[in-house]
Amino acid sequence: MYLNDRDRRNDAMIYLHMDNDEIDEDQVDVFNIVSQMTKKKMLYKYIFAIAICVGVLIGLAIIGVDYVTGKNTYARAVISFQYEGIENGLDPNGAAFDINKMKAPVVIEEALASLNYTEYDAEKIRGNIVIEGVIPEDAVERITVIKEMALEDMSSYEKILDVSYYPSQYIVYLYKDFGLSGEEVSQILNAVLESYRTYFLDTYANTEVLTITANLIDYKDYDYAEALDMLETQIELMQDYVSERRDQSPEFRSSVTGLSFSDIAKSLDTVEGIDIANLNSYIESHMLTRDRERQIEYYEYKIKKYTMDIAEFQVQLSNVQSVIDTYQKDPIVIVSAQETTQQIEQTNEYYDDLLQQRLDLSKKIASLNTDLNETYTLLNSANSTNRKNVQDEYDYADEKMAAAADTIAKWADITEQTTQEYYTTTLFSNAYKVSVPAQYSAAGGIMSVAKKIGICVAVMVFAVIVVWCMDGLFCEIREMRKNKY
């Protein structure tokens, strides 16, 4: 029969071996430590309760500091891109896509201006914007598979580095700053997203070039021949631009202007063939000029410029022709069942491109030669005529020039409106979308708050457990020394 609890556990004791100067060899039973801890169970219940309360208070204090400083207080939105090339990390023009252009000063300044928040610092707002890409599902699957393979073969970890992905969806955060309310943070982020939409379309639709170029034309600042060349350059620019859009979407018709790109192209051809051609004919037939010497110098400059351009293109044409003459396509040899062979040339994109370059250069040289000959004719006429222009001729030319400039400006505006609608409703209708508008999250949201409080409480509880265990150990050591002496 055992005399006490210590004797009852002699057959199953766990010891902690301790060496020190005062006691050569002391063995502390873990069960005895637990027994010592049990004696203070009620005390530590209260301590645990206090620790939990302290942990909650510390967590709330941290959350409060984060809220005041804006560290974990933000508005969050989700945006997505859908256009050809985004899956390879490219923008609509084929260059590398840079999502950080959303934080460009012009985007943020336009957003603040739209809200009339002129008192806020755009640079500070810019510094508080954080953009995170969402990893595509296929990339996640590949990484997961490689990780599973790496459990058996460590070399597979290197393959993870080769897994490239380009996000098409992003999460945009705007962290709260001093002086901003939660509502203002959400409003600013939504305004930034809308401002970026305008920036995105302006960058890749490129419609503003028409208006800018049209506004640069002021025929009153130039002589008639120079002004006419500028009008012709403007309308050629518009024709090239509209032709590209027509080839992209021949069936598109604007609901605003009621016109298709084909309609606009035909109208521009009419303006060039009638308005510009008649004006050109009148100016040349009357040798209309405000300064004869200046007109002669202008024609001489054009002749020099055409001659230099022709010489440059001829050198390029000669180089292309030389490459074509020495280039050989790779043959494909086909062996038939009758043991006969047949050679056919392989389709070669590079060779075809060389032929297209030769054709384009030949067209440019022919066009420049035509312009050169016309300019020579005009120069000879200007040098040989003694005719003086009268005021009625100036008035008529000014009237026609103003009408032509107004017509071009009108069609530039129509083209811009049509193109903007085309890009926003057809080509880029889903290119940029705000999937989830800005949502304000105070101190990181409920989950973040619970996580912070939970961590603080866990730390405090763990500290109390450590102290309780140490208290039990020291009590047992004191008990052993007391019994020994």
C-alpha positions as CSV (number, residue, x, y, z in Angstrom):
1,M,0.0,0.0,0.0
2,Y,1.4,3.4,-1.0
3,L,1.8,6.0,1.7
4,N,1.3,9.0,-0.5
5,D,0.7,10.2,-4.1
6,R,4.5,10.4,-4.7
7,D,4.8,6.7,-3.8
8,R,1.9,5.7,-6.0
9,R,3.6,7.0,-9.2
10,N,7.1,5.6,-8.5
11,D,6.5,3.0,-11.2
12,A,5.7,5.6,-14.0
13,M,7.6,8.7,-13.3
14,I,9.0,11.3,-15.8
15,Y,12.0,13.2,-14.6
16,L,13.7,16.4,-15.5
17,H,17.4,16.0,-14.7
18,M,19.1,19.1,-13.4
19,D,22.7,19.8,-12.4
20,N,23.7,22.7,-10.3
21,D,26.2,23.7,-7.7
22,E,23.9,23.3,-4.7
23,I,22.3,20.0,-5.7
24,D,24.5,17.5,-7.5
25,E,21.7,15.6,-9.1
26,D,18.1,16.5,-8.7
27,Q,15.3,14.7,-10.7
28,V,12.0,16.7,-11.0
29,D,8.9,14.7,-11.8
30,V,6.8,16.3,-14.5
31,F,3.6,14.9,-12.8
32,N,4.6,16.8,-9.7
33,I,5.0,20.0,-11.7
34,V,1.5,19.5,-13.0
35,S,0.3,18.9,-9.5
36,Q,1.8,22.2,-8.4
37,M,0.2,24.0,-11.3
38,T,-3.2,22.4,-10.4
39,K,-3.0,23.9,-6.9
40,K,-3.0,27.4,-8.5
41,K,-5.7,26.6,-11.0
42,M,-8.2,29.1,-9.7
43,L,-5.6,31.9,-9.6
44,Y,-4.6,31.3,-13.2
45,K,-8.2,31.2,-14.3
46,Y,-8.4,34.8,-13.2
47,I,-5.1,35.6,-14.8
48,F,-6.2,34.0,-18.1
49,A,-9.3,36.1,-18.0
50,I,-7.2,39.2,-17.4
51,A,-4.8,38.2,-20.2
52,I,-7.7,37.7,-22.6
53,C,-9.0,41.1,-21.8
54,V,-5.6,42.7,-22.1
55,G,-5.1,40.9,-25.5
56,V,-8.4,42.3,-26.8
57,L,-7.5,45.8,-25.6
58,I,-4.0,45.6,-27.2
59,G,-5.6,44.3,-30.4
60,L,-8.1,47.1,-30.4
61,A,-5.4,49.6,-29.8
62,I,-3.4,48.4,-32.7
63,I,-6.5,48.5,-34.9
64,G,-7.2,52.1,-33.7
65,V,-3.6,53.1,-34.6
66,D,-3.9,51.5,-38.0
67,Y,-7.2,53.2,-38.6
68,V,-5.9,56.7,-37.6
69,T,-2.7,56.3,-39.7
70,G,-4.6,54.6,-42.6
71,K,-2.3,51.6,-42.6
72,N,-5.0,49.0,-43.0
73,T,-7.9,51.3,-43.9
74,Y,-8.5,51.4,-47.6
75,A,-10.9,51.3,-50.5
76,R,-10.5,48.3,-52.8
77,A,-11.7,47.7,-56.3
78,V,-11.2,45.0,-58.9
79,I,-10.5,45.8,-62.6
80,S,-10.1,43.4,-65.5
81,F,-8.7,43.7,-69.1
82,Q,-10.0,41.7,-72.1
83,Y,-8.3,42.3,-75.4
84,E,-6.0,40.4,-77.7
85,G,-2.5,40.3,-76.3
86,I,-3.2,40.9,-72.6
87,E,-2.6,37.1,-72.0
88,N,1.0,37.7,-73.2
89,G,1.5,40.9,-71.1
90,L,1.0,43.2,-74.1
91,D,-1.1,46.4,-74.5
92,P,-3.5,46.9,-77.5
93,N,-0.6,48.3,-79.6
94,G,1.6,45.3,-79.0
95,A,4.0,46.9,-76.5
96,A,4.6,45.7,-73.0
97,F,1.6,46.5,-70.8
98,D,2.2,48.7,-67.8
99,I,-0.6,48.7,-65.2
100,N,1.3,51.4,-63.2
101,K,0.2,54.0,-65.8
102,M,-3.0,54.0,-63.7
103,K,-1.0,55.9,-61.2
104,A,0.2,58.5,-63.7
105,P,-0.1,62.1,-62.4
106,V,-2.3,63.1,-65.3
107,V,-4.8,60.3,-64.4
108,I,-4.9,61.2,-60.7
109,E,-5.1,65.0,-61.3
110,E,-8.0,64.4,-63.7
111,A,-9.8,62.3,-61.1
112,L,-9.4,64.9,-58.4
113,A,-10.5,67.6,-60.8
114,S,-13.7,65.7,-61.7
115,L,-14.6,65.6,-58.0
116,N,-13.5,69.2,-57.4
117,Y,-11.0,67.9,-54.8
118,T,-8.4,70.5,-55.7
119,E,-7.2,70.8,-52.1
120,Y,-5.8,67.2,-52.0
121,D,-2.2,66.4,-53.0
122,A,-2.2,64.3,-56.2
123,E,1.3,63.0,-55.4
124,K,0.2,61.8,-51.9
125,I,-2.9,60.0,-53.4
126,R,-0.5,58.5,-56.0
127,G,1.7,57.1,-53.2
128,N,-1.2,55.5,-51.4
129,I,-2.4,53.5,-54.5
130,V,-1.3,49.9,-54.5
131,I,-2.0,47.5,-57.5
132,E,-1.8,43.7,-57.2
133,G,-2.2,41.3,-60.1
134,V,-4.4,38.3,-59.7
135,I,-2.6,35.1,-60.8
136,P,-4.5,33.3,-63.6
137,E,-5.9,29.9,-62.8
138,D,-3.8,28.0,-65.3
139,A,-0.6,29.5,-63.8
140,V,-1.7,28.4,-60.3
141,E,-2.4,24.9,-61.6
142,R,1.0,24.6,-63.2
143,I,2.8,25.8,-60.1
144,T,0.7,23.4,-58.0
145,V,1.6,20.5,-60.3
146,I,5.3,21.4,-60.2
147,K,5.3,21.7,-56.4
148,E,3.9,18.2,-56.2
149,M,6.5,16.9,-58.6
150,A,9.2,18.6,-56.5
151,L,8.3,16.5,-53.5
152,E,9.8,13.6,-55.4
153,D,12.5,15.5,-57.4
154,M,14.0,18.6,-55.9
155,S,15.2,19.8,-59.3
156,S,11.6,20.4,-60.3
157,Y,11.6,23.6,-58.2
158,E,13.7,25.2,-60.9
159,K,10.7,24.8,-63.2
160,I,8.6,27.1,-61.1
161,L,10.9,29.9,-62.2
162,D,10.0,29.2,-65.8
163,V,6.3,29.5,-65.2
164,S,5.4,32.9,-66.5
165,Y,2.0,34.5,-66.1
166,Y,0.5,37.9,-67.0
167,P,-2.5,38.9,-65.0
168,S,-5.6,40.2,-66.8
169,Q,-7.3,41.1,-63.5
170,Y,-6.0,43.4,-60.8
171,I,-7.0,44.5,-57.3
172,V,-6.5,48.2,-56.7
173,Y,-6.1,49.6,-53.2
174,L,-6.3,53.2,-52.1
175,Y,-5.1,53.5,-48.5
176,K,-6.7,56.1,-46.3
177,D,-4.7,59.2,-45.5
178,F,-5.1,61.9,-42.8
179,G,-8.0,64.3,-43.6
180,L,-9.9,61.8,-45.8
181,S,-13.2,60.2,-44.8
182,G,-14.1,56.7,-45.8
183,E,-16.6,58.0,-48.4
184,E,-14.0,60.3,-49.9
185,V,-11.5,57.5,-50.2
186,S,-14.0,55.4,-52.2
187,Q,-15.0,58.4,-54.3
188,I,-11.4,59.1,-55.2
189,L,-10.6,55.5,-56.1
190,N,-13.7,55.3,-58.4
191,A,-12.7,58.6,-60.0
192,V,-9.2,57.3,-60.6
193,L,-10.6,54.2,-62.3
194,E,-12.8,56.2,-64.5
195,S,-10.0,58.7,-65.3
196,Y,-7.9,55.7,-66.3
197,R,-10.6,54.5,-68.6
198,T,-10.4,57.8,-70.5
199,Y,-6.6,57.7,-70.5
200,F,-6.7,54.1,-71.8
201,L,-9.0,54.9,-74.7
202,D,-7.2,58.1,-75.6
203,T,-3.9,56.2,-75.6
204,Y,-5.0,53.3,-77.8
205,A,-7.9,54.8,-79.8
206,N,-5.6,57.8,-80.8
207,T,-8.5,60.0,-81.9
208,E,-7.1,63.2,-80.5
209,V,-4.5,63.4,-83.2
210,L,-7.2,64.5,-85.7
211,T,-8.4,67.4,-83.6
212,I,-4.9,68.5,-82.6
213,T,-3.7,68.6,-86.2
214,A,-6.9,70.3,-87.4
215,N,-6.4,73.0,-84.8
216,L,-2.9,73.7,-85.9
217,I,-4.0,74.7,-89.4
218,D,-4.4,78.5,-89.8
219,Y,-4.2,79.4,-93.5
220,K,-3.9,83.1,-92.7
221,D,-0.4,82.6,-91.4
222,Y,0.8,81.1,-94.6
223,D,1.0,81.9,-98.3
224,Y,-1.6,80.2,-100.5
225,A,0.6,77.4,-101.8
226,E,1.9,76.6,-98.3
227,A,-1.6,76.7,-96.8
228,L,-2.9,74.5,-99.5
229,D,-0.2,71.9,-98.8
230,M,-1.1,71.9,-95.1
231,L,-4.8,71.3,-96.0
232,E,-3.9,68.4,-98.3
233,T,-1.6,66.9,-95.6
234,Q,-4.4,67.1,-93.1
235,I,-7.0,65.4,-95.3
236,E,-4.5,62.7,-96.3
237,L,-3.8,62.0,-92.6
238,M,-7.6,61.7,-92.0
239,Q,-8.0,59.4,-95.0
240,D,-5.2,57.0,-93.8
241,Y,-6.7,57.0,-90.3
242,V,-10.2,56.3,-91.5
243,S,-9.0,53.6,-93.9
244,E,-7.4,51.7,-91.1
245,R,-10.6,51.8,-89.0
246,R,-12.7,50.8,-92.1
247,D,-10.5,47.7,-92.6
248,Q,-10.8,46.8,-88.9
249,S,-14.6,47.1,-88.8
250,P,-16.3,47.5,-92.2
251,E,-19.7,46.9,-90.8
252,F,-19.6,49.4,-87.9
253,R,-22.0,52.3,-88.0
254,S,-22.1,55.1,-85.4
255,S,-25.3,55.7,-83.6
256,V,-24.2,59.2,-82.9
257,T,-23.1,60.4,-86.3
258,G,-25.0,57.8,-88.3
259,L,-22.0,57.1,-90.4
260,S,-19.7,54.2,-91.1
261,F,-16.0,54.5,-91.7
262,S,-16.7,53.8,-95.3
263,D,-19.1,56.7,-95.5
264,I,-16.5,59.0,-94.0
265,A,-13.8,57.8,-96.3
266,K,-16.0,58.5,-99.4
267,S,-16.8,62.0,-98.0
268,L,-13.1,62.8,-97.5
269,D,-12.4,61.6,-101.0
270,T,-15.1,64.0,-102.2
271,V,-13.7,66.9,-100.2
272,E,-10.2,66.2,-101.6
273,G,-11.4,65.7,-105.2
274,I,-13.7,68.7,-105.3
275,D,-13.0,71.4,-102.7
276,I,-9.3,71.0,-102.4
277,A,-8.8,70.3,-106.1
278,N,-10.8,73.4,-107.2
279,L,-9.0,75.6,-104.7
280,N,-5.6,74.2,-105.9
281,S,-6.6,74.8,-109.5
282,Y,-7.6,78.4,-108.9
283,I,-4.4,79.2,-106.9
284,E,-2.1,77.6,-109.6
285,S,-3.9,79.1,-112.6
286,H,-3.8,82.6,-111.1
287,M,-0.3,82.1,-109.6
288,L,-1.9,83.5,-106.4
289,T,0.6,84.6,-103.8
290,R,1.2,87.4,-101.3
291,D,4.9,87.3,-101.9
292,R,6.3,86.2,-105.2
293,E,9.9,85.8,-104.0
294,R,8.8,83.7,-101.0
295,Q,6.7,81.6,-103.3
296,I,9.7,80.9,-105.6
297,E,11.8,80.0,-102.6
298,Y,9.1,77.6,-101.3
299,Y,9.0,75.8,-104.7
300,E,12.8,75.6,-104.8
301,Y,12.8,74.1,-101.3
302,K,10.2,71.5,-102.3
303,I,12.2,70.5,-105.4
304,K,15.3,70.0,-103.2
305,K,13.3,68.0,-100.6
306,Y,11.7,65.8,-103.3
307,T,15.1,65.2,-104.9
308,M,16.7,64.1,-101.7
309,D,13.7,61.8,-100.8
310,I,13.8,60.2,-104.2
311,A,17.6,59.6,-103.9
312,E,17.1,58.0,-100.4
313,F,14.3,55.7,-101.5
314,Q,16.3,54.7,-104.6
315,V,19.2,53.6,-102.4
316,Q,16.7,51.6,-100.2
317,L,15.2,50.1,-103.3
318,S,18.6,49.1,-104.6
319,N,19.4,47.4,-101.3
320,V,16.2,45.5,-101.2
321,Q,16.6,44.4,-104.8
322,S,20.1,43.2,-104.1
323,V,18.9,41.1,-101.2
324,I,16.1,39.7,-103.4
325,D,18.6,38.8,-106.2
326,T,20.9,36.9,-103.8
327,Y,18.1,35.3,-101.7
328,Q,17.2,31.7,-102.3
329,K,14.2,29.9,-100.9
330,D,14.7,26.7,-99.1
331,P,13.5,23.8,-101.3
332,I,11.3,21.0,-100.2
333,V,12.1,17.6,-101.7
334,I,9.2,15.2,-102.1
335,V,10.0,11.5,-102.9
336,S,7.1,9.7,-104.5
337,A,6.3,6.0,-104.6
338,Q,7.6,5.8,-108.2
339,E,11.1,6.8,-107.0
340,T,10.9,10.1,-108.7
341,T,11.6,13.4,-107.0
342,Q,10.0,16.8,-107.2
343,Q,11.3,20.1,-105.9
344,I,8.9,22.9,-104.8
345,E,9.9,26.2,-103.2
346,Q,8.8,26.7,-99.6
347,T,6.6,29.7,-98.8
348,N,8.8,32.2,-97.1
349,E,7.4,35.2,-95.2
350,Y,10.7,37.1,-95.2
351,Y,11.0,36.8,-99.0
352,D,7.4,37.9,-99.5
353,D,8.1,40.9,-97.2
354,L,11.1,41.9,-99.4
355,L,8.8,41.9,-102.4
356,Q,6.3,44.0,-100.6
357,Q,9.0,46.5,-99.6
358,R,10.2,46.7,-103.2
359,L,6.6,47.4,-104.4
360,D,6.1,50.1,-101.7
361,L,9.4,51.9,-102.4
362,S,8.6,51.9,-106.2
363,K,5.2,53.5,-105.5
364,K,6.8,56.1,-103.2
365,I,9.4,57.0,-105.8
366,A,6.8,57.2,-108.6
367,S,4.6,59.5,-106.5
368,L,7.6,61.7,-105.5
369,N,8.6,62.0,-109.2
370,T,5.1,63.2,-110.0
371,D,5.3,65.8,-107.3
372,L,8.7,66.8,-108.4
373,N,7.6,67.4,-112.0
374,E,4.6,69.4,-110.9
375,T,6.7,71.6,-108.6
376,Y,9.2,72.2,-111.5
377,T,6.2,73.4,-113.6
378,L,5.0,75.7,-110.9
379,L,8.4,77.1,-110.3
380,N,8.8,77.8,-114.1
381,S,5.5,79.5,-114.1
382,A,6.3,81.6,-111.1
383,N,9.6,82.7,-112.6
384,S,8.2,83.5,-116.0
385,T,4.9,85.4,-115.1
386,N,4.7,89.1,-114.6
387,R,1.0,89.0,-113.6
388,K,-0.1,90.8,-110.5
389,N,-3.0,89.5,-108.4
390,V,-6.0,91.8,-107.6
391,Q,-8.0,92.0,-104.4
392,D,-11.0,90.1,-105.8
393,E,-8.7,87.1,-106.4
394,Y,-7.4,87.3,-102.8
395,D,-11.0,87.6,-101.4
396,Y,-12.2,84.7,-103.4
397,A,-9.3,82.5,-102.5
398,D,-9.6,83.4,-98.8
399,E,-13.3,82.6,-98.9
400,K,-12.6,79.2,-100.4
401,M,-9.7,78.5,-98.2
402,A,-11.8,79.2,-95.1
403,A,-14.6,77.0,-96.3
404,A,-12.2,74.2,-97.0
405,A,-10.6,74.5,-93.6
406,D,-14.0,74.5,-91.9
407,T,-15.1,71.4,-93.9
408,I,-11.9,69.5,-92.9
409,A,-12.4,70.5,-89.2
410,K,-16.0,69.4,-89.4
411,W,-15.1,66.0,-90.8
412,A,-12.3,65.7,-88.2
413,D,-14.8,66.1,-85.5
414,I,-17.2,63.6,-87.1
415,T,-14.3,61.1,-87.5
416,E,-13.3,61.6,-83.8
417,Q,-16.9,61.0,-82.5
418,T,-17.3,58.0,-84.7
419,T,-14.0,56.5,-83.7
420,Q,-14.6,57.1,-80.0
421,E,-17.9,55.3,-80.2
422,Y,-16.3,52.5,-82.2
423,Y,-13.6,52.0,-79.6
424,T,-15.8,52.2,-76.6
425,T,-18.8,50.1,-77.9
426,T,-17.1,47.7,-80.3
427,L,-13.4,47.2,-80.3
428,F,-12.7,48.1,-76.6
429,S,-16.1,47.5,-75.2
430,N,-14.7,45.0,-72.7
431,A,-11.1,45.9,-73.0
432,Y,-11.1,47.6,-69.6
433,K,-13.8,46.9,-67.0
434,V,-14.3,47.8,-63.4
435,S,-15.5,44.4,-62.2
436,V,-16.0,45.5,-58.6
437,P,-16.3,49.3,-57.8
438,A,-14.5,50.7,-54.8
439,Q,-15.5,49.3,-51.5
440,Y,-14.3,50.9,-48.2
441,S,-12.8,48.7,-45.6
442,A,-12.2,50.2,-42.2
443,A,-9.0,48.8,-40.6
444,G,-8.9,45.9,-43.1
445,G,-12.4,44.6,-42.6
446,I,-14.0,42.2,-40.0
447,M,-11.6,39.3,-40.8
448,S,-8.6,41.5,-40.4
449,V,-9.9,42.9,-37.1
450,A,-10.6,39.4,-35.8
451,K,-7.2,38.2,-36.9
452,K,-5.4,41.0,-35.1
453,I,-7.4,40.6,-31.9
454,G,-7.0,36.8,-32.0
455,I,-3.2,37.1,-32.4
456,C,-2.9,39.5,-29.5
457,V,-5.1,37.2,-27.3
458,A,-3.1,34.1,-28.3
459,V,0.2,35.8,-27.4
460,M,-1.1,36.9,-24.0
461,V,-2.5,33.4,-23.3
462,F,0.7,31.7,-24.4
463,A,2.7,34.1,-22.1
464,V,0.4,33.1,-19.1
465,I,0.8,29.4,-19.9
466,V,4.6,29.8,-19.9
467,V,4.5,31.7,-16.6
468,W,2.2,29.1,-15.1
469,C,4.5,26.2,-16.2
470,M,7.6,28.0,-14.8
471,D,5.7,28.8,-11.6
472,G,4.8,25.0,-11.2
473,L,8.5,24.1,-11.9
474,F,9.9,26.5,-9.3
475,C,7.3,25.4,-6.7
476,E,8.3,21.8,-7.2
477,I,12.0,22.6,-6.9
478,R,11.3,24.4,-3.7
479,E,9.3,21.5,-2.4
480,M,12.1,19.0,-3.3
481,R,14.7,21.2,-1.5
482,K,12.4,21.5,1.5
483,N,11.9,17.7,1.8
484,K,15.7,17.1,1.2
485,Y,16.8,19.3,4.0
